[in-house]
Amino acid sequence: MKRSEFLRELKLNLETRVSPDELKDILSDYESFFISGEEDGRTDEEISKELGSPAFIAKSLLEEHSNQGTKQLNKRITNPGRRICAYLIDAVIAVIPMLLLSIFIGAYSLPYFLIAAYPSPANGVLATQALMIYTTSDSTSSVAISSRTESVDNENGVRTVVEEQRKNAKHPMPARSILAIMCLVFYVFYSLICTLLFKGQTIGKKLMHIQIRYSSTEPTTTKAIFYREFLGKTLLNSIPILPLISIFTILFTKEHKALHDMLADTIVSDV
């Protein structure tokens, strides 16, 4: 079969089934096979025999095109609104332990800041540590003042009280420090641990009926979850500008991917 006949028959089988641009690309590819074969000294008949029947080629291409379209539909990409709702639910859950602790230590504004900082959790941790240090130093000062006001007539007695109070003030309550560390660990690693335990879902994602999957729609692996949740959301998002960029990519990219999705090659799809 001559090159022109081969391409004409292939075109007839495809032109009403694919877009003009796709048809042009396909015909260009098969024409290049003929050109390359002729440069090697082969005839059109030999090349067309090697390629196979144009009708069979067209059928194979259409099946492949159909499978790709079905696969794209099966991705069921989640709209940004549901992702934001899931994020807010998870942010509140991650802050609950620190909320209880903040009531105990009197840092009532801390939970609100941690929720706002949840896209960049490492920054929230640093701010919390600074606040804990401030709270501890403030309580130390108040203890020292109270020890001076509790004066007694016995000079030796006064010296003993002041020394004991100052000694105690130098060492903050170990239980409070341990609780603060535990709350911060939960805050930072809640999303990672949940996603591992629930196979691509957090509590917020479960409530919104969405799930993390590979871009190919395959279930995610532990490696992908680690890349997405720890390297992407925890470490890279500690750079303040990156969460803002992720907002734009979620809103305006075709598959609504955040930067950590791009890093791990994942999508968020409806369940």
C-alpha positions in Angstrom: 0.0 0.0 0.0 1.3 3.4 -1.0 2.0 6.1 1.6 -0.8 8.3 0.3 -3.3 5.4 0.3 -2.3 4.3 3.8 -2.7 7.9 5.2 -6.0 8.5 3.4 -7.5 5.3 4.8 -6.3 6.0 8.3 -7.8 9.5 8.0 -11.2 8.2 6.9 -11.3 5.9 9.9 -10.5 8.6 12.4 -11.6 12.0 11.2 -15.1 11.8 12.7 -13.9 10.2 15.9 -11.1 12.4 17.1 -10.5 16.2 17.2 -8.8 17.8 14.1 -5.7 18.6 16.1 -5.4 15.0 17.3 -6.0 13.7 13.8 -3.3 16.0 12.4 -0.8 14.7 15.0 -1.6 11.1 14.3 -1.2 11.4 10.5 2.0 13.3 11.0 3.4 10.6 13.2 2.6 7.8 10.7 3.9 9.9 7.8 7.2 10.2 9.6 7.3 6.3 9.8 7.2 6.2 6.0 9.8 9.0 5.6 12.1 7.2 8.1 11.6 3.9 6.3 12.3 5.3 2.9 15.5 6.8 4.2 16.5 3.3 5.2 15.8 2.0 1.6 12.5 0.3 2.2 9.5 0.6 -0.1 6.0 1.9 0.9 4.6 -1.6 0.6 7.2 -2.9 3.1 6.6 -0.1 5.5 2.8 -0.4 5.4 3.0 -4.1 5.9 5.1 -3.6 8.9 2.7 -1.0 10.4 -0.4 -3.1 9.7 -3.8 -2.4 8.4 -4.9 1.3 8.7 -8.4 0.1 9.9 -6.8 -1.9 12.7 -4.5 0.9 13.7 -7.5 3.3 13.8 -9.5 0.9 16.0 -6.5 0.5 18.4 -6.1 4.3 18.6 -9.8 4.8 19.3 -9.8 2.2 22.0 -6.8 3.8 23.7 -8.4 7.3 23.3 -11.6 5.9 24.9 -9.8 4.4 27.8 -7.9 7.6 28.5 -11.2 9.5 28.5 -12.8 7.0 30.9 -9.8 7.2 33.2 -10.0 10.9 33.3 -13.6 10.8 34.3 -12.9 8.3 37.0 -10.5 10.7 38.7 -13.6 12.6 40.1 -11.5 15.5 41.2 -12.8 17.2 44.4 -13.8 20.8 44.1 -11.8 23.3 46.2 -14.8 24.1 48.4 -14.9 20.6 49.9 -11.1 20.6 50.3 -11.3 23.8 52.3 -14.1 22.4 54.5 -12.0 19.3 55.2 -9.0 21.5 56.0 -10.9 23.6 58.5 -12.2 20.5 60.3 -8.7 19.0 60.5 -7.3 22.3 61.7 -9.7 22.4 64.6 -9.1 18.8 65.5 -5.3 19.3 65.5 -5.6 22.3 67.9 -8.0 20.7 70.4 -5.2 19.4 72.8 -3.5 22.8 72.7 -6.8 24.5 73.3 -7.3 22.5 76.6 -3.7 23.4 77.6 -4.1 27.0 76.7 -7.1 27.3 79.1 -4.9 25.9 81.9 -2.0 28.3 81.3 -4.2 31.3 80.4 -3.0 31.7 76.8 -6.5 32.0 75.3 -5.4 33.4 72.0 -3.0 30.6 71.2 -5.6 28.1 69.6 -6.8 30.8 67.2 -3.2 31.5 66.1 -2.5 27.8 65.6 -5.6 27.4 63.4 -4.5 30.3 61.3 -1.0 28.9 61.1 -2.1 25.3 60.3 -1.1 25.6 56.6 2.4 26.2 57.9 2.6 24.2 61.1 6.3 24.6 61.9 5.7 28.4 62.2 2.9 27.7 64.6 5.2 25.5 66.7 7.8 28.2 66.9 5.2 30.8 68.0 3.9 28.4 70.6 7.3 27.8 72.1 7.9 31.6 72.3 4.6 32.0 74.1 5.4 29.2 76.5 8.7 30.8 77.3 7.1 34.1 77.9 4.4 32.6 80.1 7.0 30.8 82.1 9.2 33.9 82.6 6.1 35.9 83.5 5.1 33.4 86.2 8.7 33.4 87.4 8.6 37.2 87.9 5.3 37.0 89.8 6.6 34.4 92.1 9.7 36.5 92.9 7.6 39.5 93.7 5.2 37.6 95.9 8.2 36.2 97.8 9.5 39.7 98.6 6.1 40.8 99.9 5.8 37.8 102.2 8.2 39.3 104.7 8.5 38.3 108.3 10.2 39.8 111.2 12.7 36.9 111.4 15.6 37.9 109.0 16.8 34.3 108.6 13.2 33.2 107.9 12.9 35.8 105.1 16.1 34.7 103.4 15.0 31.1 103.5 11.6 31.8 101.9 13.1 34.0 99.1 15.7 31.4 98.3 13.2 28.6 98.1 10.8 30.6 96.0 13.5 31.7 93.5 14.8 28.1 93.3 11.3 26.9 92.4 10.8 29.7 89.9 13.9 28.8 87.9 12.3 25.4 87.1 9.0 25.6 85.3 6.4 22.8 86.0 7.7 19.7 84.2 4.2 18.4 83.7 3.1 21.5 81.8 6.2 21.3 79.5 5.6 17.7 78.7 2.0 18.4 78.0 2.9 21.3 75.7 5.4 19.1 73.8 2.7 16.3 73.4 0.2 18.9 72.1 2.6 20.3 69.6 3.6 16.8 68.3 -0.1 16.0 67.8 -0.6 19.4 66.1 2.3 18.8 63.6 1.8 15.1 62.9 -2.0 14.7 63.1 -2.5 14.9 59.4 0.4 12.5 58.6 -0.7 9.9 61.1 -4.4 10.0 60.2 -3.6 9.8 56.5 -1.5 6.7 57.1 -4.0 5.0 59.4 -7.1 5.8 57.3 -5.4 5.1 53.9 -5.4 8.5 52.3 -8.0 10.2 54.6 -8.0 12.4 57.6 -11.1 12.8 59.8 -12.0 16.0 57.9 -11.6 14.2 54.6 -13.7 11.3 55.8 -16.5 13.7 56.8 -16.3 15.4 53.4 -16.1 12.0 51.6 -12.8 12.8 49.8 -9.6 10.9 49.6 -5.9 11.3 48.5 -4.9 9.1 45.5 -2.2 9.0 43.0 -2.7 11.1 39.8 -3.2 7.8 38.1 -6.2 7.1 40.5 -4.2 4.3 42.1 -4.3 4.1 46.0 -1.4 6.0 47.6 1.5 4.3 49.2 3.2 5.1 52.5 6.1 6.7 50.6 3.7 9.1 48.7 1.9 10.0 51.9 5.2 10.8 53.6 6.3 13.0 50.7 2.9 14.8 50.7 2.2 15.2 54.4 5.7 15.6 55.9 8.0 16.9 53.2 5.4 18.9 51.5 2.9 20.1 54.1 5.1 20.2 57.2 8.6 21.1 55.9 8.1 23.0 52.6 5.0 24.8 53.8 7.2 26.3 56.6 8.2 28.8 54.0 5.4 31.3 54.4 4.9 32.1 50.7 4.3 28.5 49.7 0.9 28.0 51.3 -0.3 31.1 49.5 1.0 29.7 46.2 -0.9 26.4 47.0 -4.1 28.3 47.3 -3.8 29.6 43.8 -2.8 26.2 42.4 -5.8 24.6 44.1 -8.1 27.2 42.7 -6.8 27.5 39.1 -5.1 24.3 38.0 -7.0 21.7 36.1 -6.8 19.0 38.8 -6.9 21.5 41.8 -3.4 20.4 43.0 -1.6 22.0 45.9 2.2 22.2 45.8 2.4 19.1 48.1 0.2 17.2 45.6 2.6 18.1 42.8 5.5 16.9 45.0 3.9 13.5 45.7 2.0 13.2 42.3 -1.3 13.0 44.1 -4.8 14.3 43.7 -7.8 14.7 46.0 -10.8 12.8 44.6 -14.4 12.2 45.7 -15.0 8.8 47.4 
